[in-house]
Amino acid sequence: MAPEKKALEGVEWRIRVADGSTEVPVPDMGLARKVWLRTKGLISCLGSNVWMFLKKAWDIGANDPRKVIHCFKVGLALTLVSLFYFMRPLYDGVGGNAMWALMTVVLVFEPNVGATIYKCLNRMFATFLAGFLALGVHWIASRSGDRFEPFVVGASVFLLASMATFTRFIPSIKSLFDYGAMVFILTFSFVAVSGYRVDKLFDFAHQRISTIFIGTSLCILVIILVCPIWCGQELHGLTVRNMDKLADSLDGCVTKYFTNTNGEDDKKTQGYKCVLSSKASEDSMANFARWEPSHGRFNFRHPWKQYLKIGASMRSCAYCIEALNSCINKENKAADSIKKHLSTSCLKVSSSTSSVIREVAETVKKMNKSPTVFMLIGEMNGAVEELRNDLKSLSQLLDLSTSAENKEHETPLMEIIPVVTLASILIEIAVRTEAIVSSVEELAKLAEFAAHDGKSKRSEMKDKIVPDEEKPEGKLEALQRV
Amino acid sequence: MAPEKKALEGVEWRIRVADGSTEVPVPDMGLARKVWLRTKGLISCLGSNVWMFLKKAWDIGANDPRKVIHCFKVGLALTLVSLFYFMRPLYDGVGGNAMWALMTVVLVFEPNVGATIYKCLNRMFATFLAGFLALGVHWIASRSGDRFEPFVVGASVFLLASMATFTRFIPSIKSLFDYGAMVFILTFSFVAVSGYRVDKLFDFAHQRISTIFIGTSLCILVIILVCPIWCGQELHGLTVRNMDKLADSLDGCVTKYFTNTNGEDDKKTQGYKCVLSSKASEDSMANFARWEPSHGRFNFRHPWKQYLKIGASMRSCAYCIEALNSCINKENKAADSIKKHLSTSCLKVSSSTSSVIREVAETVKKMNKSPTVFMLIGEMNGAVEELRNDLKSLSQLLDLSTSAENKEHETPLMEIIPVVTLASILIEIAVRTEAIVSSVEELAKLAEFAAHDGKSKRSEMKDKIVPDEEKPEGKLEALQRV
């Protein structure tokens, strides 16, 4: 066989030459050497892939060490629950059903406190309910005689499983008891169907309930005591971060447009995209946060739902920034004279709007009512008013240029349009920022934020500006008409 | 006690009068009557709540009967798997471990085919892998003597559970094997830890694997044979529906603004909000769809990821419609003369843009390459060009009004701004519509859409317009510069 292969290789080599390519002919290799080279290539390719994968995994861990801690927490909880197997008295206490505790830990343990508690409570409650119902069904079935018992049990499983599955489609139940419905189906069919075989059904139900109780309590202890990650705190932090990002992108976009600086801080300018894409995580965090006990500065009944409203108002602002961005990235045809004319007031509007957003972010972060926010809103509205005046004076600029018949200074309307569009989107952003402010104020009211501390610089500032901020609403309304 | 209560009631009654209210005094009631009334109130309140809940549930079922069918499918699968309990030969065949099959059905059964297959395959694969690893660990542990066995097993559980949990944080693994990682942890700790107690470990692992195999095959059979809901088909349908909604809202908004018809079809106008909020469901559907076998017009390797790109381009268009909407809903101060001047061309742009979107929706729906889409793009670009010309002529209108010193016809610039903003957002929407078209074309290329059928009206139209559509790209580029 070996000589044949050699011959074939020879043919191949000659064909290559016939191709007319200028390739330098490689020296003829033995089969073993070829296999070795190919294997080496494969191994090095595999090795580099594995290396890349490990590097990526390392980066994930290094970027957020809490993920690594979570992994060890899962290991810890599982090892603890395994004790039930290794210690004979504990094992005998639950009649050999210790695996249910193990299973509970695997299924229930989530990275954050809220989700874990939600699953634990759902699992316990659903197991109790389903256990009792299944015992009732078993009692009825056992009275109906040997012939009918399977039918009674089968029909009850069919009906209750269908009904419980249906409740998972009802939004109000889904948000609170989705996992519970699944556990209900599981436990009910388990206990009801096993009733036909397991003789000591009551013991079986009792053991399942007590092992699940052991598993869930262990999970709750580990998740709360070892480096807990609170959903509420995460949601709070995400909201603050998103506000800062919004302010940064607004500032970045407008400054980039008027100062023609390009590409230096694109990452900052694109921050609003995080706001656009964080709806799903906000929803789930708000849903889990309400299961969490009082922690840090948050009470048990902290108004988490209000964060969703704040998120929605931020997103509506981010849509406008997206439109603004499209104005800016368009091939730039605006006349420089017009840009110059409006640049001061546009920059003022954007900087005052972003400082309102930053102030509100600070309010949420510190959970203190801000003394300066109304002043800042006043400033923002003043800047908007100024921008409107500049826009009005634009027409005079146009008139002047045409009536003076000074043709070289004339600006065609087409070159005004991009800047005018940008300005009116900016005004809309200012209007939507007010919506963010009012949703944060509602949060401050609901969560009873403390008044600002008297020592801060802001309180001194406030004393000076009280007359300005008396009727912010009047100004807001004036703004809506722009 | 009864006389005391009477006396108290008397006091209460007298206090009410002292309030100075004009309430007619109710006749004094006995305790029993009071309790009866309160109970009746409670019951009727509870009854109406239950009634409302049932009505809501009924509506959910009536709006989407497939949800009801899914519930019955779960019931059916569970009843079928219960047969293993009721039939002694089957039960004995898996050594009393039939409950694993039951559990598999409950945990694995999802409303659509893709998600079910994903979970089934993950469960089987992970169970095999974990089972073999656990047997290996058990073999090593059993060699290390009675004293060290628990430590070896405990350490292996801790390490492997932590590592498997960590892989769930790596995006590429999470999207494909998230459920598998969980099942791996579950099975591995089960089998490894049970090794310390269950004597016939190999039988245990074998039974677990065979019961899971029975459960998953039953699930796959039921989900595919009884009224299947295919994730791919759903994603396809959602994309088409969203395109139609986008076109409707665009048309609706612009028509509403220029014809001043209010509130008649608000639902249609708000359709773009569905596009904004469907990212999460698109992502999960595209993720599950790739597990589905060939079904209907979709192959196994249908380019589902391309639908996400189409969705992203639709959303970028929807952001602009949101900005457009905010222009329209602002307290309207645009001059009627200007509105009139631009209305024809704006309406033309919006109607031609929406017919491009509708045509593309039709392309996706029928999975046929559209012969007219380039003509429609040409029309759209023509309309955009017209709008630009109208915008240019606006300045002449302004010049005319001032130079003729015909003061009553003068239009201040401020009254032009809203319409001009709207027009430039419209132009941006036209640009973004091209992105939708090109992402759909990529889909057509990847999924090898058939060319249109020769009999349709469109092909006749195409023959006439070939010269116009030769260079659509050139026109696109011209548009970008607006």
Interface residues (C-beta under 8 A of the other chain):
Chain A: K56 A57 I60 G61 K67 V68 H70 C71 F72 V74 G75 L76 L78 T79 S82 Y85 F86 Y91 G96 M99 L102 M103 V106 L107 P150 V153 G154 V157 F158 L159 A161 S162 M163 T165 F166 T167 F169 I170 M182 I185 L186 S189 F190 V193 S194 Y196 R197 L276 S277 K279 A280 S316 Y319 C320 E322 A323 S326 C327 K330 E331 K333 R388 L391 K392 L394 S395 L398 D399 T402 S403 P412 L413 M414 I417 P418 V420 T421 A423 S424 I425 E428 R432 Q480 R481 V482
Chain B: K56 A57 I60 G61 K67 V68 H70 C71 F72 V74 G75 L76 L78 T79 S82 Y85 F86 Y91 G96 M99 L102 M103 V106 L107 P150 V153 G154 V157 F158 L159 A161 S162 M163 T165 F166 T167 F169 I170 M182 I185 L186 S189 F190 V193 S194 Y196 R197 S277 K279 A280 S316 Y319 C320 E322 A323 S326 C327 K330 E331 K333 R388 L391 K392 L394 S395 L398 D399 T402 S403 P412 L413 M414 I417 P418 V420 T421 A423 S424 I425 E428 R432 Q480 R481 V482
